[in-house]
Amino acid sequence: MTTIAARLVTRLRELGIEHLFGVPADYNLDFLDRVYASELAFVGTCNELGAAYAADGYARLRGAGALVTTFGVGELGAINGIGGSYAESVPVVQIVGAPSTRAVHARLPVHHTMADGDFGRFERMHAEVTCDRVTLTAADAAVEMDRVLRACWAHKRPVRIALPCDLVDHPAPQPDEPLLPDAVPPRAPLTDAFRARAAALLAHASRPAVLADHLVERHGAHEALADLIAAGPFPAAVMNMGKGVVDESAPTFAGMYVGAGSGPATRPLVEDADCLIAVGVLISDGNSGGFTHHFPAGRTIHVGPYASRIGDTEFPGLPMTDALAVLTDIARSGVRGTLPRLPARATRVRAPHEPLTQAALWDRFAALIRPGDVVVAEQGTSFFGIVDTRMPAGVTVVGQVLWSSIGYTLPAALGTCIAAPERRTLLAIGDGSFQLTAQELGTIARAGATPVILVVNNGGYTIERAIHPTDAPYNDIAPWRYTDLPAAFGADHALTARVSTVAELDAALETAGRNPDRLVLVEAVVAPEDYPGRLAAIAAKYRPAPPD
């Protein structure tokens, strides 16, 4: 026998989780005592929303993440972050320290409740943003925690586990089997049928292509996808949520596909393919150019996490990695294809004392990225700035295209720094987004993390200005002194610079490159209505039509 708390820690470790983000409070203190006595490390954040964002960033590198909150006030503070993890298929475990079973059974009006004896309302609130949830009991804690954690892993979505404070040390059986059982191979008739349909389509294809999205990463299919692309060889484009899931340094890379917002060389490779293999694709307005995408009708092989589709034929129960293995085997027998010739990204020679622009900013930021780095980009001008950058091999890109909750990336960068301390995190974030979660800069400093943080100071919410041009002041924000903040938040040895010219930016980024063991914050000042890359064109699609 063991205890409920110890068993839960053991199961989290089986998911690859080594750190637990959160905020201490009376209902979870006994559990945190057990965490401190275990192999699981606790990372205290400034608030619960920061913990949720950090666990999300951590999970994107480690496969799963976890946070601990208190009942009611704590878990509701985190629920926006949990909603983002649900939307973007990120497996996060939220552990909620709950009132005692005695208080629940007696319907006592205890703190952090509505004083009406209803202890289930917060679990009901989470029903819409988790794939499963449970309040553990003495009778079935072991079985129920395993069920919920397996759902988290299988569906790649968040779960909520409430642990009553008086059950932390209650006896529970030791696990007698692994939390994650060995994968069951799909039935041979299913695989054979998929092989036959796919082979018939590929046999007549002279312009095949691959389109990959973020579900490849979530379901651990990187290597299987790389094998398929190499076996063709196929031109391989990515959607913006999936940036980084294919090797962008390879000659097979075909660029970013966002419907009508795609580059002129990328769009026809996808839309005119006579066999398009779409892997892990989830369509939203943000990654399809406002639903201007077009996939070849009847000639697209859709490969999903646990099912595939060719035309009108469904192949349920076929895991993504197995489907990719079948397609790779077919490709190795001989498939025609032409590799893309992407135009080189144009860069302009700029005078050293020229005022800084978005174009100059992202050209130079791209030069800082090295193989194996982690690039975290806030949804807004920062993500649009790096989206056309051709990443070196092994770079992981973290963004939140679908949920698009501004302020996400600073705590998420904390998560990536903790998840992979051997890889340097480069964070690009706008000033408006930074102000939402700036306090977690103190957590980054306390953790000893050394990211490069690029704060784009354009005086407010530029993406909103692009979508809805106006002189109204609601897109303006307070003029913070960003370079003073690392010291104010405890990062006494951080390097900082405020830059407004090309020469100043070059000097600041050169300093960042020479000091990988220091936290570096660069405040880059650009004009409020200077838009990067394709932002202006895509933002125009979101503007309301003028009245007749």
Order of alpha helices (4+ residues) and beta strands (2+ residues): beta-alpha-beta-alpha-beta-alpha-beta-alpha-beta-alpha-alpha-beta-alpha-beta-beta-alpha-beta-alpha-alpha-beta-beta-alpha-beta-beta-beta-beta-alpha-alpha-beta-alpha-beta-alpha-beta-alpha-alpha-beta-alpha-alpha-beta-alpha-beta-alpha
